[in-house]
Amino acid sequence: MAYVNVTNAPSIADRFNALLSAIATRRTQRRVYRATFNELSALSTRELNDLGIGRSQIRGIALETGRNAA
């Protein structure tokens, strides 16, 4: 009796496409992070307080928003 061992290893093209997709995702996340960070940083302390956000929270909010972007 003969056995055939078939592996479905990703081809170089598949790996390259996955790399390009990962790069595009990171660029989108970074763009959203920067936009969120800049917009929140531009607000006055009073406006941030009205939203319930402290200045120390801006970076964390921008990071979370960027992660959820893509």
Backbone as a printed PyTorch tensor [residue, N CA C, xyz], in Angstrom:
tensor([[[  0.8430,  -1.1560,   0.0000],
         [  0.0000,   0.0000,   0.0000],
         [  0.9090,   1.2470,   0.0000]],

        [[  0.5350,   2.2460,  -0.7900],
         [  1.3420,   3.4600,  -0.9000],
         [  0.6310,   4.6090,  -0.1930]],

        [[  1.4240,   5.4620,   0.4060],
         [  0.8950,   6.6470,   1.0760],
         [  1.4500,   7.8860,   0.3860]],

        [[  0.5980,   8.8820,   0.3060],
         [  1.0200,  10.1390,  -0.2930],
         [  0.9340,  11.2050,   0.7890]],

        [[  2.0190,  11.8900,   0.9810],
         [  2.0570,  12.9630,   1.9590],
         [  1.9660,  14.2900,   1.2060]],

        [[  0.8350,  14.9540,   1.3530],
         [  0.6180,  16.2140,   0.6620],
         [  0.5980,  17.3270,   1.7090]],

        [[  1.4460,  18.3000,   1.5140],
         [  1.4380,  19.4510,   2.4120],
         [  0.9720,  20.6640,   1.6380]],

        [[  0.2530,  21.4730,   2.3010],
         [ -0.2550,  22.6960,   1.6860],
         [  0.5420,  23.8810,   2.2040]],

        [[  1.8310,  23.8390,   2.0010],
         [  2.6930,  24.9410,   2.4250],
         [  2.4080,  26.1580,   1.5540]],

        [[  2.3820,  27.3310,   2.1690],
         [  2.1070,  28.5300,   1.3770],
         [  3.2430,  28.8020,   0.3900]],

        [[  2.8610,  29.2040,  -0.7800],
         [  3.8640,  29.5000,  -1.8000],
         [  4.5130,  30.8510,  -1.4920]],

        [[  5.5550,  31.1440,  -2.2140],
         [  6.2430,  32.4310,  -2.0260],
         [  5.2970,  33.5740,  -2.3690]],

        [[  4.4930,  33.4000,  -3.3910],
         [  3.5390,  34.4440,  -3.7740],
         [  2.5260,  34.6830,  -2.6580]],

        [[  2.0470,  33.5960,  -2.0370],
         [  1.1010,  33.7350,  -0.9280],
         [  1.7440,  34.4650,   0.2480]],

        [[  2.9800,  34.1260,   0.5420],
         [  3.6850,  34.7640,   1.6460],
         [  3.9360,  36.2400,   1.3500]],

        [[  4.2840,  36.5540,   0.1100],
         [  4.5120,  37.9390,  -0.2830],
         [  3.2230,  38.7470,  -0.1960]],

        [[  2.1100,  38.1640,  -0.6690],
         [  0.8140,  38.8450,  -0.5730],
         [  0.4110,  39.0670,   0.8740]],

        [[  0.7000,  38.1010,   1.7490],
         [  0.4010,  38.2670,   3.1740],
         [  1.2450,  39.4000,   3.7650]],

        [[  2.4930,  39.4920,   3.3470],
         [  3.3620,  40.5720,   3.8140],
         [  2.8310,  41.9240,   3.3620]],

        [[  2.4520,  42.0400,   2.0980],
         [  1.8970,  43.2920,   1.5930],
         [  0.6130,  43.6670,   2.3190]],

        [[ -0.2130,  42.6770,   2.6070],
         [ -1.4460,  42.9230,   3.3380],
         [ -1.1560,  43.4190,   4.7580]],

        [[ -0.1750,  42.8170,   5.4000],
         [  0.2000,  43.2370,   6.7570],
         [  0.7430,  44.6630,   6.7530]],

        [[  1.5300,  45.0000,   5.7520],
         [  2.0680,  46.3550,   5.6520],
         [  0.9450,  47.3640,   5.4390]],

        [[  0.0100,  47.0340,   4.5720],
         [ -1.1150,  47.9370,   4.3160],
         [ -1.9600,  48.1230,   5.5720]],

        [[ -2.1660,  47.0520,   6.3160],
         [ -2.9430,  47.1320,   7.5600],
         [ -2.2420,  48.0380,   8.5650]],

        [[ -0.9240,  47.8670,   8.7330],
         [ -0.1660,  48.6900,   9.6820],
         [ -0.1850,  50.1670,   9.2800]],

        [[ -0.0970,  50.4350,   7.9700],
         [ -0.1350,  51.8250,   7.5130],
         [ -1.4860,  52.4580,   7.8150]],

        [[ -2.5560,  51.7020,   7.6070],
         [ -3.8920,  52.2040,   7.9080],
         [ -4.0370,  52.4620,   9.4020]],

        [[ -3.5710,  51.5130,  10.2150],
         [ -3.6460,  51.6790,  11.6640],
         [ -2.8490,  52.8990,  12.1160]],

        [[ -1.6610,  53.0830,  11.5540],
         [ -0.8270,  54.2280,  11.9280],
         [ -1.4830,  55.5340,  11.5200]],

        [[ -2.0950,  55.5680,  10.3390],
         [ -2.7750,  56.7780,   9.8670],
         [ -3.9300,  57.1530,  10.7890]],

        [[ -4.7150,  56.1590,  11.2020],
         [ -5.8410,  56.4140,  12.1050],
         [ -5.3280,  56.8590,  13.4760]],

        [[ -4.2420,  56.2190,  13.9510],
         [ -3.6510,  56.6040,  15.2280],
         [ -3.2280,  58.0690,  15.2010]],

        [[ -2.4770,  58.4700,  14.1570],
         [ -1.9910,  59.8500,  14.0840],
         [ -3.1360,  60.8480,  13.9940]],

        [[ -4.1610,  60.5350,  13.2060],
         [ -5.3000,  61.4470,  13.0650],
         [ -6.0210,  61.6060,  14.4030]],

        [[ -6.2490,  60.4960,  15.0940],
         [ -6.9320,  60.5470,  16.3860],
         [ -6.0950,  61.3100,  17.4020]],

        [[ -4.8080,  60.9990,  17.4600],
         [ -3.9170,  61.6680,  18.4080],
         [ -3.8890,  63.1750,  18.1550]],

        [[ -3.7450,  63.5730,  16.8990],
         [ -3.6790,  64.9950,  16.5660],
         [ -4.9850,  65.7180,  16.8770]],

        [[ -6.1050,  65.0790,  16.5750],
         [ -7.4000,  65.7150,  16.8330],
         [ -7.6460,  65.8790,  18.3260]],

        [[ -7.3440,  64.8550,  19.1060],
         [ -7.5540,  64.9630,  20.5490],
         [ -6.5630,  65.9350,  21.1850]],

        [[ -5.3540,  65.9700,  20.6890],
         [ -4.3540,  66.8870,  21.2330],
         [ -4.7110,  68.3470,  20.9530]],

        [[ -5.4280,  68.5760,  19.8740],
         [ -5.8010,  69.9390,  19.5050],
         [ -6.9250,  70.4890,  20.3920]],

        [[ -7.6360,  69.6240,  21.0910],
         [ -8.7260,  70.0770,  21.9530],
         [ -8.1680,  70.7320,  23.2070]],

        [[ -8.9250,  71.6780,  23.7310],
         [ -8.5220,  72.3120,  24.9820],
         [ -8.7940,  71.3570,  26.1400]],

        [[ -8.1910,  71.6500,  27.2690],
         [ -8.3930,  70.8170,  28.4620],
         [ -9.8630,  70.8000,  28.8520]],

        [[-10.5220,  71.9160,  28.7100],
         [-11.9450,  71.9960,  29.0550],
         [-12.7780,  71.0980,  28.1320]],

        [[-12.4750,  71.1220,  26.8340],
         [-13.2140,  70.2720,  25.8990],
         [-12.9640,  68.7910,  26.1980]],

        [[-11.7200,  68.4620,  26.5370],
         [-11.4230,  67.0730,  26.9000],
         [-12.1680,  66.6660,  28.1570]],

        [[-12.2340,  67.5640,  29.1380],
         [-12.9690,  67.2600,  30.3660],
         [-14.4480,  67.0450,  30.0840]],

        [[-15.0030,  67.8100,  29.1540],
         [-16.4040,  67.6200,  28.7730],
         [-16.6390,  66.2300,  28.1880]],

        [[-15.6240,  65.6970,  27.5090],
         [-15.7200,  64.3490,  26.9280],
         [-15.3620,  63.2630,  27.9400]],

        [[-14.8610,  63.6730,  29.0940],
         [-14.4630,  62.7020,  30.1070],
         [-13.0960,  62.0930,  29.8190]],

        [[-12.2420,  62.8600,  29.1500],
         [-10.9150,  62.3770,  28.7660],
         [ -9.8630,  63.2750,  29.4000]],

        [[ -8.8640,  62.6600,  29.9930],
         [ -7.7290,  63.4080,  30.5060],
         [ -6.6200,  63.4230,  29.4690]],

        [[ -5.7440,  64.4170,  29.5600],
         [ -4.6380,  64.5040,  28.5940],
         [ -3.7780,  63.2480,  28.6010]],

        [[ -3.6440,  62.6170,  29.7470],
         [ -2.8080,  61.4170,  29.8360],
         [ -3.4310,  60.2180,  29.1290]],

        [[ -4.7060,  60.2920,  28.8000],
         [ -5.4080,  59.1830,  28.1490],
         [ -5.3750,  59.2680,  26.6250]],

        [[ -4.9140,  60.3730,  26.0870],
         [ -4.9750,  60.5900,  24.6370],
         [ -4.2160,  59.5010,  23.8850]],

        [[ -3.0040,  59.2100,  24.3120],
         [ -2.1930,  58.2070,  23.6130],
         [ -2.8770,  56.8430,  23.6180]],

        [[ -3.4000,  56.4290,  24.7600],
         [ -4.0650,  55.1310,  24.8590],
         [ -5.3100,  55.0480,  23.9910]],

        [[ -6.0780,  56.1130,  23.9670],
         [ -7.2820,  56.1490,  23.1370],
         [ -6.8980,  56.0690,  21.6580]],

        [[ -5.8600,  56.8020,  21.2780],
         [ -5.4130,  56.7840,  19.8770],
         [ -4.8860,  55.4060,  19.4940]],

        [[ -4.1370,  54.7530,  20.3940],
         [ -3.6350,  53.4080,  20.1090],
         [ -4.7820,  52.4250,  19.9240]],

        [[ -5.7510,  52.4800,  20.8180],
         [ -6.8880,  51.5600,  20.7150],
         [ -7.6840,  51.7910,  19.4380]],

        [[ -7.8820,  53.0560,  19.0990],
         [ -8.6160,  53.3890,  17.8680],
         [ -7.8540,  52.8890,  16.6440]],

        [[ -6.5340,  53.0430,  16.6490],
         [ -5.7250,  52.5690,  15.5390],
         [ -5.7690,  51.0550,  15.3920]],

        [[ -5.7110,  50.3430,  16.5100],
         [ -5.7760,  48.8730,  16.4610],
         [ -7.1020,  48.3860,  15.8980]],

        [[ -8.1720,  49.0940,  16.2010],
         [ -9.5040,  48.6780,  15.7550],
         [ -9.8280,  49.1470,  14.3410]],

        [[ -8.9180,  49.8860,  13.7160],
         [ -9.1910,  50.4770,  12.4050],
         [ -9.2390,  49.4530,  11.2780]],

        [[ -8.4150,  48.4370,  11.3780],
         [ -8.3480,  47.5170,  10.2440],
         [ -8.7600,  46.1230,  10.5880]]])
